[in-house]
Amino acid sequence: MLETDIAAKVKLLAAAFVPMLLGMVCHEVAHGWAAWKRGDPTAKMLGRLTLNPLPHLDVMGSLLFVFTALTSPFILGWAKPVPVNPRYFKSIRRDMALVSVAGPLTNMLVALGFALCLRLLTLALPVELWGGNGVYDFFLYMFFIGIKVNFMLAWFNLIPIPPLDGGSILAGVLPRSISWHYQKMERYGLLLLVVLLATGMLFPVLSPLVQYSQAFVLWLVGLD
């Protein structure tokens, strides 16, 4: 029984590797691209507008991915944050909010891309003919995990707690007087997130969002 569980976790880790890597890299590239379009060339000058994963890899974020894939119902991780210099922006609050929303939105688009890959695979090679083939089953699983993982990344980053993207988005739409006090929470934000993750309090909130999003894109591509 233990060997079976370990094998399942290793299979999940292998299947989630490419989707998670792609999701984390695209997330950061989207932030850098949005900042560049709003006038900030920092990420572009530092070579961060690339899909090559090497400039984006973060040791702790990668270790968290492995740890959560093997132990947690939610797979999480992060890439090295793209540097953003808001002094280049015409409207700091508005443009920071736009830069922040670009990452989670991109993860949702990547999830949709995996759903389309899953649909195309089942159309080209029907499950009833190819099911049971190890390579085929692995790609089916990887595309499905790709949908789930990228919605996890999207919704987790949209949590309105600084320093997550959701915190920057909320700070950009709150009245200035309230926003200033809210942004001061950032010094405690990481600690709060660790507590929420360690106690499992985030999972009842994130799980339905991921499930409904996943069901929606599968329905969208005709796989309901």
C-alpha positions as CSV (number, residue, x, y, z in Angstrom):
1,M,0.0,0.0,0.0
2,L,2.8,2.4,0.9
3,E,4.7,1.5,-2.3
4,T,1.5,2.2,-4.3
5,D,1.1,5.6,-2.6
6,I,4.8,6.5,-3.2
7,A,4.5,5.5,-6.9
8,A,1.4,7.7,-7.3
9,K,3.2,10.7,-5.8
10,V,6.2,10.2,-8.0
11,K,3.9,9.9,-11.0
12,L,2.2,13.1,-10.0
13,L,5.6,14.9,-9.6
14,A,6.7,13.7,-13.0
15,A,3.4,14.7,-14.7
16,A,3.3,18.1,-13.0
17,F,6.9,19.1,-13.7
18,V,6.5,20.6,-17.2
19,P,3.1,22.2,-16.5
20,M,4.3,23.8,-13.3
21,L,7.6,25.0,-14.8
22,L,5.7,26.5,-17.8
23,G,3.1,28.1,-15.5
24,M,5.7,29.7,-13.2
25,V,7.8,31.0,-16.1
26,C,4.9,32.3,-18.1
27,H,3.6,34.0,-14.9
28,E,6.8,36.0,-14.4
29,V,7.2,36.7,-18.1
30,A,3.7,38.1,-18.1
31,H,4.5,40.4,-15.2
32,G,7.7,41.6,-17.0
33,W,5.9,42.1,-20.3
34,A,3.1,44.0,-18.8
35,A,5.5,46.3,-16.9
36,W,7.5,46.9,-20.2
37,K,4.2,47.8,-22.0
38,R,3.5,50.3,-19.1
39,G,6.9,51.9,-19.6
40,D,9.2,49.9,-17.3
41,P,12.1,48.3,-19.3
42,T,13.8,46.7,-16.2
43,A,12.7,43.1,-16.9
44,K,13.5,43.4,-20.5
45,M,17.0,44.8,-19.9
46,L,17.7,42.0,-17.4
47,G,16.8,39.3,-19.9
48,R,13.7,38.2,-18.0
49,L,11.3,38.4,-21.0
50,T,12.3,34.9,-22.1
51,L,10.6,31.5,-21.8
52,N,14.0,30.0,-21.1
53,P,13.4,28.7,-17.5
54,L,17.0,29.2,-16.2
55,P,16.8,33.0,-15.6
56,H,13.5,32.5,-13.7
57,L,14.3,29.5,-11.4
58,D,14.1,30.1,-7.7
59,V,15.5,27.4,-5.4
60,M,13.0,27.8,-2.6
61,G,10.1,28.0,-5.0
62,S,11.3,24.8,-6.8
63,L,11.7,23.0,-3.5
64,L,8.2,24.0,-2.5
65,F,6.9,22.5,-5.7
66,V,8.6,19.1,-5.0
67,F,7.4,19.2,-1.4
68,T,3.8,20.0,-2.1
69,A,3.6,17.5,-5.0
70,L,4.7,14.7,-2.7
71,T,2.8,15.7,0.5
72,S,0.0,18.1,-0.2
73,P,-3.4,18.1,-2.0
74,F,-2.3,21.4,-3.6
75,I,0.8,21.8,-5.7
76,L,2.4,25.2,-5.3
77,G,5.7,26.8,-6.2
78,W,7.1,30.0,-7.6
79,A,9.8,31.4,-9.9
80,K,12.2,34.3,-9.2
81,P,10.0,37.4,-9.1
82,V,10.5,39.8,-12.1
83,P,11.9,43.2,-10.9
84,V,9.5,46.0,-11.5
85,N,10.4,49.7,-11.1
86,P,7.1,51.7,-10.6
87,R,8.9,55.0,-11.1
88,Y,8.5,54.4,-14.9
89,F,4.7,54.2,-14.6
90,K,2.5,57.1,-15.4
91,S,0.0,56.0,-12.8
92,I,1.7,53.8,-10.2
93,R,-1.4,52.4,-8.6
94,R,-3.2,51.6,-11.9
95,D,-0.1,50.2,-13.7
96,M,1.0,48.1,-10.7
97,A,-2.5,46.6,-10.6
98,L,-2.3,45.8,-14.4
99,V,1.2,44.3,-14.0
100,S,0.0,42.2,-11.1
101,V,-3.1,40.8,-12.8
102,A,-1.1,39.8,-15.8
103,G,0.5,36.8,-14.0
104,P,-2.6,35.0,-12.8
105,L,-4.5,35.8,-16.0
106,T,-1.6,34.2,-18.0
107,N,-1.9,31.1,-15.8
108,M,-5.5,30.8,-16.6
109,L,-4.7,31.0,-20.3
110,V,-2.0,28.4,-19.9
111,A,-4.6,26.2,-18.2
112,L,-6.9,26.7,-21.2
113,G,-4.0,25.8,-23.5
114,F,-3.6,22.4,-21.6
115,A,-7.3,21.8,-21.9
116,L,-7.1,22.4,-25.7
117,C,-4.1,20.0,-25.9
118,L,-6.1,17.4,-23.9
119,R,-9.1,17.8,-26.3
120,L,-6.9,17.5,-29.4
121,L,-5.2,14.4,-28.1
122,T,-8.5,12.7,-27.5
123,L,-9.7,13.7,-30.9
124,A,-6.6,12.5,-32.7
125,L,-6.1,9.4,-30.6
126,P,-9.4,8.3,-29.0
127,V,-9.2,7.0,-25.5
128,E,-11.1,3.8,-26.4
129,L,-8.3,2.9,-28.8
130,W,-5.2,4.2,-27.0
131,G,-6.2,4.0,-23.4
132,G,-3.8,1.6,-21.6
133,N,-0.8,2.7,-23.6
134,G,1.7,4.0,-21.0
135,V,2.9,7.0,-23.1
136,Y,-0.6,8.0,-24.1
137,D,-1.9,7.7,-20.5
138,F,1.0,9.8,-19.2
139,F,0.2,12.7,-21.7
140,L,-3.5,12.5,-20.8
141,Y,-2.5,12.8,-17.1
142,M,0.0,15.6,-17.7
143,F,-2.4,17.7,-19.7
144,F,-5.1,17.2,-17.0
145,I,-2.6,18.1,-14.3
146,G,-1.5,21.1,-16.4
147,I,-5.1,22.5,-16.1
148,K,-5.3,22.0,-12.4
149,V,-1.8,23.3,-11.5
150,N,-2.2,26.5,-13.5
151,F,-5.5,27.3,-11.9
152,M,-3.9,26.6,-8.5
153,L,-1.2,29.1,-9.3
154,A,-3.7,31.7,-10.6
155,W,-6.1,31.5,-7.7
156,F,-3.4,31.3,-5.1
157,N,-1.7,34.4,-6.4
158,L,-5.0,36.2,-6.5
159,I,-5.4,35.9,-2.7
160,P,-5.6,39.5,-1.6
161,I,-2.7,39.4,0.8
162,P,0.5,41.3,0.1
163,P,2.9,40.4,-1.3
164,L,0.8,38.2,-3.6
165,D,-0.6,39.7,-6.8
166,G,-4.0,39.9,-5.3
167,G,-2.7,42.2,-2.7
168,S,-1.3,44.6,-5.4
169,I,-4.5,44.5,-7.3
170,L,-6.6,45.3,-4.3
171,A,-4.2,48.1,-3.3
172,G,-4.7,49.6,-6.8
173,V,-8.5,49.8,-6.5
174,L,-8.9,50.8,-2.8
175,P,-9.1,54.5,-1.9
176,R,-5.6,55.9,-1.4
177,S,-6.0,56.5,2.3
178,I,-7.1,52.9,2.9
179,S,-4.6,51.5,0.3
180,W,-1.7,53.0,2.2
181,H,-2.6,51.3,5.4
182,Y,-3.4,48.0,3.6
183,Q,0.0,47.9,1.9
184,K,1.7,48.1,5.3
185,M,0.4,44.6,5.9
186,E,3.1,43.3,3.5
187,R,5.6,42.9,6.3
188,Y,3.3,40.4,7.9
189,G,1.8,38.9,4.7
190,L,4.3,36.1,4.1
191,L,4.0,35.0,7.7
192,L,0.2,35.0,7.4
193,L,0.4,32.9,4.2
194,V,2.7,30.4,5.9
195,V,0.2,30.0,8.8
196,L,-2.8,29.7,6.4
197,L,-0.9,27.0,4.4
198,A,0.4,25.1,7.4
199,T,-3.1,25.0,9.0
200,G,-4.8,24.0,5.8
201,M,-7.2,27.0,6.1
202,L,-6.6,28.0,2.4
203,F,-7.6,24.7,0.9
204,P,-11.4,25.0,1.6
205,V,-11.3,28.3,-0.2
206,L,-9.0,27.5,-3.1
207,S,-10.2,24.0,-3.8
208,P,-13.8,25.0,-5.1
209,L,-12.3,27.8,-7.2
210,V,-9.8,25.4,-8.9
211,Q,-12.5,22.7,-9.3
212,Y,-15.1,25.1,-10.9
213,S,-12.5,26.7,-13.1
214,Q,-11.2,23.3,-14.3
215,A,-14.8,22.1,-15.0
216,F,-15.5,25.3,-16.9
217,V,-12.5,25.0,-19.3
218,L,-13.1,21.3,-19.8
219,W,-16.7,22.1,-20.8
220,L,-15.4,25.0,-23.0
221,V,-13.3,22.5,-25.1
222,G,-16.0,19.9,-25.2
223,L,-14.7,17.5,-22.5
224,D,-17.5,17.9,-19.9
